[in-house]
């Protein structure tokens, strides 16, 4: 009976894997569920085998003792159990996958591996962080690459004596003609603030992270350089808060 149930568990695990593959579940999650299913079949087969050989009382005691042990271990390793349960639910909801750029509780990076207990991300500065599944499940999660669209922005300080509308139009045309951004949604340029020493203009634009522009390491940095050059060539006066800059330097 034990061997029969073990073989049945292996067959059931293969069937489960085929179902999970069609559902797009991560390989790490599939391995966990397959092993869990096999052990469930083995436990049932072991209990039936004890009953067959006349040890039904021992089988009941094993199940009862196992239940009590599970409760005790559950309290002792509550956080570990919470992480596994959170990973179990995340496996079916699939809010992200390997290669996505996510942020959770201030931790931002590219997903390198997804496990039930934790998620491995790599930050932009090369740090490898393993975020517990419970933290991702309980707190707000930002997925920057689910649909491939991500908005970037930068600000420019313009003298009050300059034509702000003309500068906005120039920045908008420069961004559109750069070929580094999406045309839908369209880029937006407008006055965002009036500061003591200058008018602040903000440029917003969208990038398709699935098909990023080639030839530049950072589209935002490349666009800032193009826009600065365009403003200077047209005679606009770029400004910044000199008092704030002096304070930072003195500090």
N, C-alpha and C positions, 0 to 999 in steps of 0.2 A: 504493500500500500504506500509505503514511504517513497519507493522508487517510482511508482506510477504517478504519484502527485508531483514528484520532482520533475519528471518528464513533462507532465501536463503544465507545470509552471513555466518550463522553458518554451513550450509551444505557445502558451498564452502571452509570454513576454515578447515573442517575435511578432505575434498578431498585434499586440499593443504598440510595438515600435512602428509597424506599418501604418497604423492609425495616426500616431503622433507625427510621423514624417509628412503625411498629407496635411496635418494641421500646422506644419511649420514650426514645431517646437524645437528648441535648441538641443544639440546632441548631449550636452551635460545633463539636461533635465530628463531626456529619454533614458539615459543610462541609469539614473536614480530610480525612475518609475519601474523599469524592467527588473532591477534587482529587488525592489520592494515587492513586486508581484510574485517573483519566484520564492522569496522567503515566506510570504503569506501561504502559498501552496505547500511549501515544506512543513510549515507549522501545522496546517490542517492535516496533512498526511501523517505527521508524527503523532498527533492526537488520536487519529483513527487507528493507527498501527498499535498504539498502546491499548486501545479498546479491544482490538481483534485478539490480542494475546492475553486478554483477561485482566488488564491493568487500567480499567476504566476510571477507578478512583484516583489513580495516579495522574491520569490525563486531566481530570477535573481539578485536582490540586495544582497541576502545572499551570492550567489556564488561570485559576484564581490567584496563585502566587505571581504569575506573570503580570496580571492586572494590577496587583498591589505594588509590585516592583516598578511598573510603568508610572504609577501615580507618584511614588517616592522620587524616582529619577526625574519626573516632570518638574517637580518643585525644585529639586537640586540643580537642574540644568535648564531653568526657565528661559533664560536669554537664548541659549542654543536652540531650544525647541521653538521659540518664537521666530528665530531667524529661518529655521527650516520650514515652518508653516508659512511665513511671509514669502519665502522663495517658492513654495508650492503654489500659492495664489498668483504670484508674479509670473510663474511659468505659463499659466493659462491666459492671463490678461495681456501679456507681452507688450508692455509699454515702450520697450526699446529692444534693440538687438545689437549684436557685435558690429562695431563700426560707427554706431551712433554717437553723437556728441550730446552728453547729458549733464545736468547739474542737480545736485541734491544737498541741501543744507550748506551751501557755499562751496561745495566740492564739485569742480567742473573738469571733465576730461572725456576722452574717447573710450568707448567700451571695448575692452580687449578680450574679456571672457565673462561668461555668465554662469554662475553656480547657484545651487539652492541656498547655501549659507551666506554667500557674499557675491558682489559684483566687482570685477577688476577693471579699473579705469586708469588711463595714463593721461596726465595733465600736459599742458602745452610746454612746460619747462622740464618734462621728462620724468616726473615723479610717478611711481606706481602706487595707487591707492586701492584698498580693498574695502568697499562700503558694505556694511552688514545689510542683509536683505530687509531686516526689520526697519531700519532707518529709511530705506527707500520706500517701503510699503506705507509707513505711517506719515511721512512728511511729503510736502509738495515736490513733484518731480518735473524738471524742465527737460524736454527733448528738443534740441535745436534742429535736428536733422530728420524728423519724422516725415515731413513733406518736402524736404530739400531747400526750403526758403529760409533765409536769415537776413534780418535787417541790421545794417551798420550805420554809423553816423559819425560826424566830426563837426567841430565848430570853428568859426573864423571870426576874428575881431576886426571890425571896419571902422574907420574914422567917421565921426558924425557929419563931417563936411562932404563926404562922398555920397554917391547915389546908391542907396541900399537896394532899391528895386533893380537897378541895372546890374549890380553885383550878384543878386540872386539869380537873375536871368542868365548871366554869364556862367555862374557855377552850375546851374541846371543843364545848360547846353554842353558844358565841358564833361559833365558826368555821362550824359546821354551818348555823346560822340566818342567816349573812351573805349566802348566795347567791353568794359569790365563788369557791367552791371546788367540787371534785367530791365527790360522796357515795360514789363507788366508783372508786378506793380511798378508804376513810374517813380523815378526819384523825386524827392520833394526838397525844396530849399526855401527857407523863410527866416524872418527875424524871430529870434527866440528870447532875447532879453536886451534891456537897456542898462548898460553898466557905466560906472563913472567915467571911464576913459574911452569907451568904444561901444559900438553896436554889435551885438553878437548874432551871427548868422549860423544856422544849423542846417547841415546837409544830411538827408536820409536817403539811403539807397539799399537795394535788395540784391543778394547773391544766391545763386543756385549752388548749394553745397554738393549736390550730386554731380554737377558739371562745372567745377570752378574754372575761372579764366586761367589760361595757360600763359607762361612767360613771366609771371610775377609771383613772388613769394607771399605778398600780402596785398590783396586788392585795395584795402582801405589806405594803406601807406602810399600805394601807387596813385590813387585818386587824389589824395591830399597834395602830393607833389605836383600833379597836373593842375589842380585848382589854384595852388599858390602861384605857379608860373603864369597861369592865365590872368589872375588878378593883377600881378605885378606888371605884366606886359601891357595891360589896359590902363595903367596909371592909378590903380586903386591903392590907398594907403592902409596897410595892415597894422593893427594896433593890438596892444595887450595892456593889462593893468600894471603899470610900472611900479606903483606903490606896493602891490601884492608881490611882484617879483622881487623887489628890494627886501621886503620882509622875509621872504623865503631864503634869500641869500644871506641875510644877517643871522637867521636862525641856523 
